[in-house]
Amino acid sequence: MVRVCLTNLRASPGVTELRPTCYPTNMKKTSVYLTEAEVELLRRLAEREGKSQATVLREAIAAYDERALPDRDFAVFESGEGDGRSVADIPEEELMRGFGEQ
């Protein structure tokens, strides 16, 4: 991973210091809107894991992406059967025939 390091002047009351700050170049910066409760949860998770909040978010996104999702390939079993008419051309009475019957 390539990092770009800049020297930042950080000042607080009575203290002025130069510190290098490194930014990974293979990532994009973004903003995320969170509720106060979500911010607090993210802070606690990061602290508990000993990771940055950004790392916790990246790991959560990766886990979400890798989770098992239901199959989205819908079967068209016997869809070619019938008399070839479009459903739009079949009278409603014919389409409703048999509904509600056992």
C-alpha positions in Angstrom: 0.0 0.0 0.0 1.4 3.4 -1.0 1.0 6.1 1.6 1.4 9.8 1.2 2.9 11.4 4.2 2.5 15.1 5.0 3.8 17.1 7.9 1.1 18.8 9.8 1.4 21.5 12.4 -0.7 20.5 15.3 -1.2 23.1 18.0 -3.0 23.0 21.3 -2.8 25.4 24.2 0.9 25.7 25.0 2.0 23.0 22.6 3.1 23.2 19.0 4.5 20.2 17.3 5.1 18.8 13.8 3.8 15.3 13.2 3.8 13.3 10.0 0.3 12.3 8.9 0.0 9.4 6.4 -2.9 8.8 4.1 -3.4 5.6 2.1 -3.6 6.4 -1.6 -5.7 3.3 -2.4 -8.7 4.6 -0.5 -11.3 7.3 -1.1 -12.5 9.6 1.7 -16.2 9.6 2.3 -18.7 10.9 4.9 -21.3 8.8 6.6 -24.3 10.2 8.4 -24.9 8.4 11.7 -27.3 8.9 14.6 -25.9 9.7 18.0 -26.5 6.1 19.1 -24.7 4.8 16.0 -21.7 7.1 16.6 -21.5 5.9 20.2 -21.8 2.2 19.1 -19.1 2.7 16.5 -16.8 4.4 19.1 -17.3 1.5 21.6 -16.8 -1.1 18.9 -13.5 0.5 17.7 -12.3 0.9 21.3 -13.2 -2.7 22.2 -11.5 -4.1 19.1 -8.5 -1.8 19.4 -9.1 -0.5 15.8 -9.9 2.7 14.2 -13.5 3.6 13.5 -12.7 3.6 9.8 -11.4 0.0 10.0 -14.5 -1.1 11.9 -16.7 0.4 9.2 -14.6 -1.2 6.4 -14.8 -4.6 8.1 -18.5 -4.3 8.6 -19.0 -3.4 4.9 -16.9 -6.4 3.8 -18.9 -8.7 6.1 -22.2 -7.4 4.8 -21.0 -7.9 1.2 -19.9 -11.5 1.9 -23.0 -12.6 3.7 -25.1 -15.4 2.2 -27.8 -13.8 0.1 -30.9 -15.6 -1.2 -30.7 -16.8 -4.8 -32.0 -14.0 -7.0 -32.3 -16.3 -10.1 -36.0 -16.8 -10.5 -37.2 -20.0 -12.0 -39.4 -19.8 -15.1 -40.5 -23.4 -14.7 -43.1 -24.2 -17.4 -43.2 -20.6 -18.6 -43.3 -21.8 -22.2 -46.5 -23.8 -21.7 -49.9 -22.6 -22.6 -51.6 -21.5 -25.8 -49.1 -18.7 -26.5 -51.4 -15.8 -25.7 -50.0 -12.8 -23.7 -51.5 -12.6 -20.2 -52.7 -9.1 -21.3 -54.9 -10.7 -23.9 -56.6 -13.2 -21.5 -59.9 -12.1 -20.1 -59.8 -11.4 -16.4 -62.5 -13.9 -15.7 -60.4 -16.6 -17.2 -57.3 -15.5 -15.2 -59.3 -15.5 -12.0 -60.9 -18.9 -12.6 -59.9 -21.3 -9.8 -58.6 -18.6 -7.3 -60.1 -19.2 -3.8 -61.2 -22.7 -4.6 -59.9 -25.8 -2.9 
